[in-house]
């Protein structure tokens, strides 16, 4: 009795087991099975149920051993012991389950065996240690009983299906040691799960063992091995493997060849995929709709969507393939990926016309495509139209639109969409929370972001790597490095010690706060933990050193990176150039530019901006101006930061005329930029922050005392207009007017252009009238902005009338004027009028 009490005590007191007390063990229905010689009598189970005893692990194991040849009696006794009737707190331990597993498997009571196996895995395989203990208990029971290895095979398959590949491999190895052969089905299950979980190498090694065991592979196994080779990036090996299997006389059908085509699709090898199709044709293997769909997907992934559509026509007309909704879905998605939304909608409509149901994949592709183009309104329309198509939006539909809202900073709409999502019975996933969390951080709503984090945790949503990194970024942007360090320890404790994203976020946050020494410590810890730094890691740390003027350390990091055969990016060179200027080592800039050229890295807009700013600070304005005009020649548009830097430097050095020319040209560059960029770039938060920073820095700096006020204020107003803060710009202008500020053409040009770009044409014309009342004469740049506004709102008649009035005002339309009108007519589909304007422009020698 004392021994039984000791057996019970650990269960009652162990916190790790107590949580299972309320989980009922569903006893399998005792079979009415009397024909087997292993069963002594049908009355045995009934007599067992009348027993009264105090169960223990020792008693249960002993009786199961005695009843090993009597499966019905063994099952009935186990059921009674586990039911809680004899003792409410008793649950059999893993060994008892393993003994019964072998007893039932030997008797071929497979439904009952599977039920016991399910309970064993649920109750006793809750962590790695316990799971390996169960594996060893199954081996011990087998050695003791000497029964058939069926229980091993069932355990192998169960582990594989649950994705417990480590434990499945352990069972596979144990079977090999015991000279027992797993079934073909179990081997296929293990191989398939290994490939799906990214363990292709392990799958190939298991396959070698399978062949040594004498197991003859079927078509399914061969296709799994082909996938394993492809997942490991060796499609050529997969192709050689198929040839080898064919040479050995194994059946290789369309399924195997499709797996091979799929490998080339993932690799982006259209030529290889087409070669496999030719091979199939030569060997008499009929290509099915899956084969053609895979080839179409390959074309789409390479952006060759026109060829993909030609393939669709060929499938329908020449190959006699029944084209299904998946084929159309691939093509719709292909057009969406390259931004050809009109074509995507055309294919969707064709799909509906031929009687195919527009499915959720097609709708999601359209939502994603519109969001990528920055046309969130169109994406929302698709989501609403899904009801008309009798398609229910899924989590991906909502998450994609949600991401579009968050990227544009439209957080109110984001929350409304989340509420709608919940009303529709779709629970927000960790991906949903991550998007909203990032959106709040991007718009600076840090308090709301922290509240959302706590809500997410309270609702039982487990944060992932992205969640933690977003919160870490939030804390750094709040300037709370102490809480960031606490969170960092939690991140490492959660098992993200091999995450480059986590380390890069941490290093970047510390560097932005000027804590480069701490960032270096994290970098060293990263290498100690076996996480290899990538280009972003090295660049971030190098940039941190540049920002505090330690350019020697920055170059040390660069050298370390190059020893790891990682080439510096243009972003790293930009940072190093900035570091050299900050450290008063501008003489070394030329060497860095030569090195960039040797590496075939071309300067980008940031490179030019950094160089111009650097030379302006050193008062080498001729170099700055040379770079300014070179930048324009290379097709880059100088932004407000670059222009204001040059203007301020020129005024400071009494080069008034040059400064005025550049200031006047800023509007022209801006207008051209609008036609070359999407709405998304105009609304970019970065521009907004930069504009505000310019205004603030000019107001506070000493330059304000040495430069004419109108220059400083014009730059501030321009910055606000550029960021879309038109109301703020007009408010600033109103205040400045009360202080004696005299606005000029540049002032009104910036405001008129901003109103027109925002669709406020009435406001733009009012500003034009106000400008004229002040005795200022609008130039062609001003009228271009007005015409652009009219075109944007679709008022082409008024735009055309204003265009014809330009000569009366003493103005000659330029290339920008014509391009605005041509674009406007194209937008409304009037290609005839657009062609006339183009011909008129050519005749006038305007290009």
C-alpha positions in Angstrom: 0.0 0.0 0.0 2.8 2.4 0.9 4.4 1.7 -2.5 1.1 2.6 -4.3 0.8 5.9 -2.3 4.3 6.8 -3.4 3.4 6.2 -7.0 0.4 8.5 -6.6 2.2 11.4 -4.9 4.4 12.5 -7.8 1.3 12.9 -10.0 -0.7 14.9 -7.5 2.1 17.3 -6.7 3.8 17.7 -10.1 2.8 21.0 -11.7 3.8 19.7 -15.1 1.3 16.8 -14.9 -1.5 18.6 -13.0 -2.6 20.4 -16.1 -3.6 17.1 -17.6 -5.9 16.1 -14.8 -8.9 17.5 -16.5 -8.2 15.9 -19.8 -10.5 12.9 -20.2 -9.0 9.7 -21.5 -11.6 8.4 -24.0 -11.5 4.7 -23.6 -11.8 2.8 -26.8 -15.0 0.8 -27.2 -14.1 -2.8 -26.1 -14.5 -5.0 -29.1 -16.9 -7.9 -29.3 -14.1 -10.0 -30.6 -14.0 -13.7 -29.7 -12.6 -15.5 -32.6 -8.9 -15.0 -31.9 -7.0 -17.7 -30.0 -5.5 -14.9 -28.0 -8.8 -14.3 -26.2 -9.5 -16.7 -23.4 -13.3 -16.0 -23.2 -15.8 -13.3 -23.9 -16.8 -13.2 -20.2 -13.3 -12.0 -19.2 -13.9 -8.3 -19.8 -17.2 -8.4 -17.8 -15.5 -10.0 -14.8 -12.7 -7.4 -15.0 -15.2 -4.6 -14.8 -16.5 -6.0 -11.5 -13.0 -5.8 -9.9 -12.3 -3.3 -7.1 -8.6 -2.3 -6.7 -6.4 0.6 -6.1 -4.5 1.1 -9.4 -0.8 1.9 -9.6 1.8 1.9 -12.4 3.4 -1.2 -11.1 0.1 -3.1 -10.9 -1.0 -1.9 -14.3 2.3 -3.0 -15.9 2.3 -6.3 -14.2 -1.3 -7.2 -15.2 -0.7 -6.1 -18.8 2.3 -8.4 -19.0 0.2 -11.2 -17.7 -2.5 -10.4 -20.2 -0.2 -9.8 -23.2 -1.8 -12.8 -25.1 -5.3 -11.7 -24.2 -5.8 -8.3 -25.9 -9.5 -7.8 -25.1 -8.9 -8.5 -21.4 -5.8 -6.3 -21.4 -7.7 -3.4 -23.1 -10.7 -3.7 -20.7 -8.4 -3.7 -17.6 -6.5 -0.7 -18.9 -9.7 1.1 -19.7 -11.1 0.4 -16.2 -7.8 1.6 -14.5 -7.7 4.8 -16.6 -11.4 5.6 -16.2 -10.9 7.0 -12.7 -13.5 4.7 -11.2 -11.0 2.9 -9.0 -9.0 6.1 -8.1 -10.0 9.6 -9.4 -6.4 10.8 -9.7 -4.8 7.9 -11.4 -3.5 8.0 -15.0 -1.4 5.2 -16.5 2.2 6.2 -17.2 3.9 6.0 -20.6 5.2 2.4 -20.1 1.6 1.1 -19.6 0.5 2.7 -22.8 3.5 1.2 -24.7 2.8 -2.3 -23.4 -0.8 -2.1 -24.5 0.2 -0.6 -27.8 2.2 -3.7 -28.7 -0.5 -6.1 -27.3 -3.2 -4.5 -29.5 -1.0 -4.2 -32.6 -0.1 -7.9 -32.4 -3.8 -8.8 -32.3 -4.4 -6.5 -35.4 -6.9 -4.4 -33.5 -5.8 -1.3 -35.4 -8.6 1.1 -34.6 -8.0 0.5 -30.9 -4.3 0.7 -31.4 -4.6 4.1 -33.1 -6.8 5.4 -30.3 -4.3 4.3 -27.6 -1.4 5.8 -29.7 -3.3 9.1 -30.0 -3.7 9.2 -26.2 -0.1 8.3 -25.6 1.1 11.1 -27.8 -1.3 13.7 -26.3 -0.5 12.8 -22.7 3.1 11.7 -22.7 4.8 13.5 -25.6 4.5 17.0 -24.4 8.2 17.8 -24.7 11.4 16.4 -26.3 12.6 14.6 -23.2 9.2 12.8 -22.6 8.9 12.0 -26.3 12.3 10.3 -26.5 11.4 8.5 -23.3 8.3 7.1 -25.0 10.3 6.0 -28.0 12.7 4.1 -25.6 9.7 2.5 -23.8 8.3 1.3 -27.1 11.7 -0.3 -27.9 11.9 -1.9 -24.4 8.4 -3.3 -24.7 9.2 -4.8 -28.1 12.3 -6.5 -26.8 10.4 -7.9 -23.8 7.4 -9.2 -25.8 9.1 -10.1 -29.1 5.9 -9.2 -30.9 5.5 -7.9 -34.5 7.0 -4.4 -35.3 3.6 -3.0 -36.3 3.6 -0.7 -33.3 6.9 0.8 -34.4 5.4 1.4 -37.9 2.3 3.1 -36.5 4.4 5.3 -34.1 6.7 6.3 -37.0 3.7 7.3 -39.1 2.0 9.2 -36.2 5.2 11.2 -35.5 5.6 12.0 -39.2 2.0 13.2 -39.6 2.3 15.4 -36.5 5.5 17.0 -37.9 7.6 15.5 -35.1 10.4 14.6 -37.6 13.2 14.3 -35.0 11.3 11.6 -33.1 10.2 9.9 -36.3 13.8 9.7 -37.4 14.7 8.2 -34.0 12.0 5.5 -34.4 13.2 4.8 -38.0 16.8 4.4 -36.7 15.6 2.1 -33.9 13.8 -0.1 -36.4 16.9 -0.3 -38.5 19.0 -1.4 -35.4 16.4 -4.1 -34.6 16.4 -5.3 -38.3 12.8 -4.4 -38.7 11.4 -2.8 -41.9 8.9 0.0 -41.9 6.0 0.0 -44.4 6.2 1.9 -47.6 3.4 4.1 -46.5 5.2 5.1 -43.3 8.4 5.8 -45.2 6.5 8.0 -47.6 4.9 9.9 -44.8 8.3 10.5 -43.1 10.0 11.6 -46.4 7.2 13.9 -47.3 7.2 15.6 -43.9 11.0 16.0 -44.0 10.8 17.7 -47.4 7.9 20.0 -46.3 9.8 21.1 -43.2 12.9 22.0 -45.2 15.0 19.0 -44.2 15.8 17.9 -47.7 19.2 16.5 -46.8 17.8 14.3 -44.1 15.1 13.1 -46.6 17.7 12.0 -49.1 19.7 10.1 -46.4 16.5 8.4 -45.3 15.8 7.4 -48.9 19.2 5.8 -49.1 18.4 3.8 -46.0 15.0 2.8 -47.4 16.7 1.3 -50.5 19.2 -0.6 -48.3 16.3 -2.1 -46.4 15.0 -3.6 -49.6 11.9 -1.4 -49.8 10.8 -0.8 -53.4 10.0 2.8 -54.0 6.7 3.7 -55.6 5.9 6.7 -57.9 4.9 8.8 -54.8 8.3 8.2 -53.1 10.2 9.0 -56.3 8.3 12.3 -56.6 9.1 13.1 -53.0 12.8 12.5 -53.6 12.7 14.7 -56.7 11.1 17.5 -54.5 13.9 16.9 -51.9 16.6 17.5 -54.5 14.8 20.6 -55.8 14.2 22.1 -52.4 18.0 21.7 -51.8 18.5 23.8 -54.9 19.8 21.0 -57.1 17.3 20.5 -59.8 19.9 19.0 -62.1 20.5 16.3 -59.5 16.7 15.7 -59.4 16.8 15.3 -63.2 19.7 12.8 -63.0 17.8 10.9 -60.3 14.7 10.5 -62.5 16.9 9.2 -65.3 18.5 6.7 -62.9 15.1 5.5 -61.6 13.9 5.0 -65.2 17.1 3.1 -66.0 16.5 0.8 -63.0 13.0 0.0 -64.4 11.0 2.0 -61.9 7.7 3.6 -63.1 8.1 7.3 -63.7 4.8 9.0 -64.6 3.5 12.5 -65.0 3.5 13.1 -61.2 7.3 12.7 -61.1 7.8 14.9 -64.1 5.6 17.5 -62.6 7.7 17.5 -59.5 10.7 18.1 -61.7 9.0 20.9 -63.6 8.0 22.4 -60.2 11.7 22.4 -59.2 12.7 24.5 -62.2 9.7 26.8 -61.4 11.1 27.5 -57.9 14.5 28.1 -59.4 13.1 30.4 -62.1 14.6 28.2 -64.8 12.1 28.5 -67.8 14.6 26.7 -70.1 14.9 23.7 -67.8 11.1 23.5 -67.4 10.6 23.6 -71.2 13.3 20.9 -71.6 11.5 18.6 -69.2 8.2 19.1 -71.1 10.1 18.1 -74.3 11.5 15.1 -72.5 8.0 14.1 -71.4 6.8 14.3 -75.0 9.7 12.2 -76.3 9.0 9.5 -73.7 5.3 9.4 -74.3 4.3 10.8 -70.9 1.1 12.9 -71.4 1.3 16.4 -70.0 -1.7 17.3 -67.9 -3.2 20.6 -66.7 -0.8 20.6 -63.7 2.2 20.5 -66.0 1.1 23.4 -68.1 0.1 25.4 -65.0 3.6 25.0 -63.5 5.1 26.2 -66.8 2.8 29.2 -66.7 3.8 29.9 -63.2 7.4 29.9 -64.3 6.8 32.5 -67.0 4.9 34.7 -64.5 7.6 34.5 -61.9 10.1 35.8 -64.5 7.6 38.6 -65.4 7.0 37.1 -68.8 3.3 37.4 -68.5 2.6 37.9 -72.2 4.2 34.5 -72.9 2.1 33.1 -70.0 -1.1 34.3 -71.7 0.0 32.9 -75.0 0.5 29.6 -73.2 -3.1 29.8 -71.9 -4.4 30.2 -75.5 -2.2 27.3 -76.6 -3.6 25.1 -73.8 -7.2 25.9 -74.8 -6.8 25.7 -78.6 -3.9 23.3 -79.4 -3.4 21.0 -76.4 -7.1 20.4 -75.7 -6.5 20.9 -72.0 -9.5 21.7 -69.8 -8.4 25.0 -68.3 -9.6 25.4 -64.7 -9.8 28.2 -62.2 -6.2 27.5 -61.0 -4.8 28.2 -64.4 -6.6 31.6 -64.7 -5.6 32.3 -61.1 -1.9 32.0 -61.9 -2.2 34.4 -64.8 -4.3 36.9 -62.9 -1.6 36.8 -60.1 1.2 37.1 -62.7 -0.3 40.3 -64.1 -0.9 41.7 -60.6 2.8 41.0 -59.6 4.0 43.2 -62.5 1.5 45.9 -61.9 -0.6 45.4 -65.0 -3.9 45.6 -63.1 -6.1 46.2 -66.2 -4.9 43.0 -67.8 -5.5 41.2 -64.5 -9.1 42.4 -64.4 -9.5 41.4 -68.1 -8.4 37.8 -67.4 -10.7 37.7 -64.3 -13.6 38.8 -66.4 -12.8 36.2 -69.1 -12.6 33.6 -66.4 -16.2 34.4 -65.4 -17.4 34.5 -69.0 -16.3 31.0 -69.7 -18.3 29.8 -66.7 -15.5 29.4 -64.1 -16.1 30.6 -60.6 -14.0 33.6 -59.5 -12.3 32.2 -56.4 -10.7 33.7 -53.3 -7.2 33.3 -54.7 -8.0 35.5 -57.7 -9.6 38.2 -55.6 -6.7 38.1 -53.1 -4.3 38.5 -56.0 -6.2 41.6 -57.2 -6.3 43.1 -53.6 -2.6 42.5 -53.3 -1.8 43.9 -56.7 -3.7 47.1 -56.1 -2.1 47.6 -52.7 1.4 47.1 -54.1 0.6 49.9 -56.6 -0.6 52.1 -53.8 -4.2 52.0 -55.0 -5.8 51.0 -51.7 -9.2 52.4 -52.7 -9.3 50.0 -55.7 -8.2 47.1 -53.4 -11.1 48.0 -51.0 -13.5 47.9 -54.0 -12.4 44.3 -54.8 -13.0 43.2 -51.3 -16.5 44.6 -51.4 -17.1 43.0 -54.8 -16.2 39.6 -53.5 -19.8 39.4 -52.1 -21.1 39.8 -55.7 -18.9 37.0 -56.8 -20.2 34.8 -53.9 -16.7 34.6 -52.5 -16.1 35.0 -48.8 -12.9 37.0 -47.9 -10.4 35.1 -45.8 -7.8 36.1 -43.4 -5.3 36.8 -46.2 -7.8 39.1 -48.0 -8.3 41.2 -44.9 -4.6 41.2 -43.9 -3.5 42.3 -47.4 -5.9 45.3 -47.4 -4.9 46.0 -43.8 -1.3 46.1 -44.8 -2.2 48.6 -47.5 -4.0 50.9 -45.0 -1.1 50.6 -42.5 1.5 51.5 -45.2 -0.4 54.7 -45.9 -0.8 55.5 -42.3 -4.6 55.2 -42.4 -4.8 53.6 -39.0 -8.5 54.5 -38.4 -9.5 52.5 -41.4 -7.2 49.7 -40.3 -9.0 49.4 -36.9 -12.4 49.5 -38.7 -11.3 46.7 -41.0 -10.1 44.6 -38.0 -13.5 45.0 -36.4 -15.2 43.9 -39.6 -12.9 40.9 -39.8 -13.9 39.8 -36.3 -17.6 40.3 -37.1 -17.2 38.0 -40.1 -15.9 35.3 -37.7 -12.2 35.6 -38.7 -9.9 35.8 -35.8 -7.0 38.1 -36.3 -3.7 36.2 -36.5 -0.3 37.2 -35.3 0.3 38.5 -38.8 -2.7 40.8 -38.4 -1.4 42.2 -35.1 2.1 42.6 -36.6 0.8 44.8 -39.4 -1.2 47.1 -37.2 1.6 47.2 -34.7 4.1 48.3 -37.4 1.6 50.8 -38.8 1.2 52.4 -35.4 5.0 52.6 -34.9 5.4 54.1 -38.4 3.0 56.9 -37.6 4.5 57.6 -34.2 1.6 56.3 -32.1 3.9 54.5 -29.7 1.5 54.4 -26.8 -1.2 52.8 -28.9 1.4 50.3 -30.2 2.3 49.2 -26.6 -1.5 48.9 -25.8 -2.0 46.7 -28.8 0.9 44.5 -27.8 -0.6 43.9 -24.3 -4.0 43.2 -25.9 -2.5 40.7 -28.3 -0.8 38.8 -25.4 -4.0 38.9 -23.3 -5.9 37.4 -26.2 -3.6 34.4 -26.3 -1.9 35.4 -29.6 1.7 34.2 -29.3 4.1 36.9 -30.6 6.6 35.8 -33.3 10.0 37.1 -34.4 8.4 40.0 -36.4 6.2 41.0 -33.4 9.2 41.2 -31.0 11.3 43.1 -33.5 8.5 45.6 -34.2 8.1 46.2 -30.4 11.9 46.6 -30.1 11.9 49.2 -32.8 9.0 51.0 -31.1 10.9 51.2 -27.7 14.0 52.6 -29.4 12.0 55.2 -31.3 10.5 56.2 -27.9 14.1 56.6 -26.6 13.5 53.9 -23.9 16.7 51.9 -24.2 16.2 50.4 -20.7 13.0 48.7 -21.7 14.5 47.8 -25.0 17.3 45.9 -23.2 14.9 44.1 -21.0 12.9 43.0 -24.1 16.1 42.0 -25.8 16.8 39.5 -23.0 13.3 38.1 -23.4 13.8 37.8 -27.2 17.0 35.7 -26.7 15.2 33.7 -24.0 12.4 32.9 -26.4 14.8 31.2 -28.8 15.4 33.9 -31.4 19.2 33.9 -30.9 19.8 32.9 -34.5 17.6 35.6 -36.0 19.5 38.2 -38.1 16.4 40.4 -38.1 16.3 40.5 -34.3 20.0 41.3 -34.0 19.9 43.9 -36.8 16.9 45.6 -35.1 18.8 45.7 -31.8 22.0 47.0 -33.3 20.2 49.6 -35.4 18.2 50.9 -32.4 21.3 51.3 -30.3 23.2 53.0 -33.1 20.4 55.5 -33.7 20.6 56.4 -30.0 24.3 56.9 -30.2 25.0 53.8 -28.1 27.6 52.3 -30.5 29.6 50.6 -27.8 26.6 48.7 -26.6 25.8 47.9 -30.3 29.3 46.5 -30.7 28.7 44.3 -27.6 25.5 42.9 -29.2 27.4 42.4 -32.5 30.1 40.3 -30.7 27.4 38.4 -28.8 25.7 37.6 -32.1 28.8 35.9 -33.4 29.3 34.0 -30.1 25.7 32.6 -30.4 26.5 31.3 -33.9 24.4 33.8 -35.8 26.2 35.0 -38.9 26.1 38.8 -39.5 24.8 39.8 -42.9 25.4 42.9 -45.0 22.7 44.8 -43.1 24.4 44.0 -39.8 27.8 45.2 -40.9 26.3 48.3 -42.6 24.2 49.3 -39.6 27.1 49.1 -37.2 29.4 50.9 -39.6 26.8 53.6 -40.0 26.6 53.9 -36.2 30.4 54.6 -36.0 30.1 57.1 -38.9 27.4 59.0 -37.1 29.5 59.6 -34.0 32.6 60.5 -36.1 34.5 57.2 -35.5 35.2 56.6 -39.2 38.3 54.4 -38.5 36.1 51.9 -36.7 33.6 52.1 -39.5 36.3 51.1 -42.0 37.3 48.3 -39.6 33.8 46.9 -39.8 33.9 47.2 -43.6 37.2 45.3 -43.8 35.8 42.6 -41.4 32.8 42.2 -43.7 34.9 41.9 -46.9 36.9 39.2 -45.2 33.6 37.3 -44.9 33.3 37.7 -48.7 30.3 40.1 -48.3 30.6 43.0 -50.7 29.7 46.5 -49.4 26.5 48.0 -50.8 25.9 51.5 -52.1 24.2 52.3 -48.8 27.4 51.5 -46.9 29.5 53.6 -49.2 27.0 56.5 -48.7 27.4 56.2 -44.9 31.2 56.0 -45.1 31.3 59.2 -47.3 29.2 61.0 -44.7 31.5 59.7 -42.0 34.6 61.0 -43.8 33.0 64.5 -44.0 32.0 64.4 -40.4 35.6 63.4 -39.4 37.1 66.2 -41.5 38.7 63.6 -43.8 37.2 64.8 -47.0 40.5 64.1 -48.9 39.7 60.4 -48.6 36.4 60.7 -50.4 37.9 60.6 -53.8 39.5 57.2 -53.1 36.1 55.8 -51.9 34.4 57.0 -55.1 37.2 55.3 -57.2 36.6 52.1 -55.2 32.8 52.3 -55.8 33.5 52.7 -59.6 35.8 49.6 -59.5 33.0 47.6 -57.9 30.6 48.8 -60.6 28.4 50.6 -58.0 26.7 53.8 -59.4 26.0 56.7 -57.2 22.3 57.1 -56.3 20.4 60.2 -55.1 21.6 59.7 -51.5 25.2 59.6 -52.7 24.9 62.9 -54.5 23.0 64.4 -51.6 25.7 63.4 -49.1 28.5 64.7 -51.4 26.7 68.0 -52.0 26.0 68.5 -48.3 29.6 67.6 -47.4 31.2 70.0 -49.9 28.7 72.8 -48.9 29.8 72.4 -45.3 33.4 72.8 -46.4 32.4 75.8 -48.5 33.6 74.1 -51.7 30.6 75.3 -53.6 32.0 74.8 -57.1 32.3 71.1 -56.3 28.8 71.0 -54.9 27.3 72.8 -57.9 29.2 70.5 -60.3 27.6 67.5 -58.5 24.2 69.2 -58.5 24.2 69.5 -62.3 25.7 66.0 -62.7 22.9 64.7 -60.6 20.3 66.3 -62.9 22.1 65.0 -66.0 21.9 61.4 -64.6 18.1 61.7 -64.2 17.9 62.3 -60.5 15.7 65.1 -59.2 17.3 67.1 -56.4 14.9 67.2 -53.4 14.1 70.0 -51.1 16.9 69.1 -48.7 19.6 69.2 -51.4 18.3 72.4 -52.9 17.9 74.2 -49.6 21.4 73.2 -48.6 22.9 74.7 -51.8 20.7 77.8 -51.7 21.6 78.5 -48.1 25.3 78.0 -48.8 25.2 80.2 -51.9 23.5 83.0 -50.0 25.9 82.7 -47.2 28.8 83.2 -49.7 27.0 86.2 -51.4 26.3 84.2 -54.6 22.7 85.6 -54.7 22.0 85.2 -58.4 22.9 81.5 -58.5 20.9 80.9 -55.3 17.8 82.5 -56.8 18.0 80.5 -60.0 18.1 77.2 -58.1 15.3 78.2 -55.7 13.1 79.1 -58.7 13.9 75.8 -60.4 12.9 73.8 -57.4 9.2 74.0 -58.4 10.0 72.8 -61.9 11.8 69.7 -60.6 8.9 69.0 -58.3 6.4 69.1 -61.2 8.5 66.7 -63.2 8.8 64.4 -60.2 5.1 64.1 -59.9 4.8 62.7 -63.4 7.5 60.2 -62.8 6.5 58.9 -59.4 3.4 57.3 -58.0 1.1 59.0 -55.5 2.7 56.7 -52.9 6.0 58.4 -53.1 4.5 61.9 -52.9 2.8 60.9 -49.6 5.9 59.3 -48.2 6.2 59.9 -44.5 10.0 60.4 -44.9 9.3 63.6 -47.0 7.0 64.8 -44.3 9.5 64.4 -41.6 12.3 65.9 -43.7 10.1 68.9 -44.5 9.3 69.5 -40.8 13.0 69.1 -39.9 14.0 71.7 -42.5 11.6 74.2 -41.2 12.6 73.6 -37.6 16.3 73.7 -38.3 16.1 76.9 -40.3 14.1 78.6 -37.6 16.6 77.7 -34.9 19.9 78.0 -36.8 22.2 81.0 -36.9 21.8 81.1 -40.7 18.4 82.6 -40.1 20.1 85.7 -38.8 22.5 86.0 -41.8 20.1 85.2 -44.7 17.1 87.1 -46.0 14.0 85.9 -44.2 12.1 85.3 -47.4 14.6 82.6 -48.5 14.3 80.8 -45.1 10.5 81.1 -45.1 10.1 80.0 -48.7 12.1 76.8 -48.0 9.9 76.1 -45.0 6.7 76.7 -46.9 8.0 74.5 -49.8 8.9 71.7 -47.4 5.3 71.7 -45.9 3.7 71.8 -49.4 5.9 69.0 -50.5 4.8 66.8 -47.6 1.1 67.5 -48.4 0.6 69.8 -45.3 -1.1 72.5 -47.4 -3.3 73.8 -44.6 -0.2 74.1 -42.3 1.7 75.9 -45.1 -1.1 78.4 -45.6 -1.3 79.0 -41.9 2.4 79.6 -41.7 2.1 82.0 -44.7 -0.8 83.9 -42.9 1.3 84.3 -39.8 4.4 85.4 -41.8 2.3 87.9 -43.7 1.3 89.5 -40.4 5.0 89.9 -39.6 5.8 91.7 -42.8 6.8 88.8 -45.0 6.5 89.6 -48.8 5.7 86.4 -50.7 7.1 86.0 -54.2 6.6 83.8 -57.3 8.3 80.9 -55.5 6.0 81.2 -52.5 2.8 81.1 -54.5 4.2 78.6 -57.0 4.8 76.1 -54.2 1.3 76.6 -52.7 -0.5 76.5 -56.1 1.3 73.3 -57.1 0.5 71.6 -53.8 -3.2 72.5 -54.1 -3.4 71.3 -57.7 -1.6 68.0 -56.8 -4.1 67.5 -53.9 -7.1 68.0 -56.2 -8.0 71.4 -54.7 -8.2 73.2 -58.0 -10.4 76.0 -56.6 -7.9 76.7 -54.0 -5.1 76.8 -56.6 -7.0 79.4 -58.8 -7.7 81.5 -55.7 -4.0 81.6 -54.9 -3.3 82.6 -58.5 -5.8 85.5 -58.2 -4.2 86.5 -54.9 -0.8 86.4 -56.5 -1.9 88.7 -59.4 -3.5 91.1 -56.9 -0.1 91.4 -55.2 1.4 92.5 -58.5 3.1 89.2 -59.2 3.0 87.7 -62.7 2.5 83.9 -62.8 5.0 82.1 -65.0 4.7 78.9 -67.1 5.5 76.8 -64.0 2.5 78.2 -62.2 0.1 77.6 -65.1 1.5 74.1 -65.6 0.5 73.4 -62.0 -3.0 74.7 -62.6 -3.4 72.7 -65.8 -2.1 69.6 -64.0 -4.8 70.1 -61.2 -7.6 70.4 -63.8 -6.4 67.2 -65.5 -6.2 65.4 -62.3 -9.9 66.1 -61.5 -10.9 65.2 -65.1 -11.8 68.7 -66.2 -10.1 68.5 -69.5 -12.2 71.1 -71.3 -11.1 73.8 -68.8 -7.5 72.6 -69.0 -7.6 72.9 -72.8 -9.1 76.4 -72.6 -6.4 77.5 -70.2 -3.8 75.9 -72.5 -5.0 78.0 -75.4 -5.0 81.2 -73.3 -1.3 80.9 -72.5 0.0 82.9 -75.6 -2.4 85.7 -74.6 -0.6 85.8 -71.3 2.8 86.0 -73.0 3.7 82.5 -72.1 4.9 79.6 -74.4 3.8 76.1 -73.4 6.8 73.8 -72.7 7.3 70.1 -72.8 5.9 69.8 -69.3 2.7 71.5 -70.4 2.2 69.1 -73.2 3.0 66.1 -71.2 0.5 67.0 -68.5 -2.3 67.4 -71.1 -1.3 64.2 -73.0 -1.3 62.2 -69.8 -4.7 63.7 -68.9 -6.3 62.7 -72.2 -4.8 59.2 -71.9 -6.2 58.9 -68.4 -9.8 59.4 -69.7 -9.2 57.3 -72.8 -9.2 60.1 -75.4 -6.2 58.9 -77.3 -7.2 60.9 -80.4 -6.8 64.2 -78.6 -3.6 63.0 -77.0 -2.2 62.1 -80.4 -3.1 65.6 -81.8 -1.3 67.3 -78.9 1.8 65.1 -79.4 1.9 66.0 -83.2 1.5 69.7 -82.3 4.3 69.4 -79.8 6.6 67.8 -82.4 5.7 70.3 -85.0 6.6 73.1 -82.6 10.0 71.6 -82.1 9.3 70.9 -78.4 11.0 67.8 -77.0 
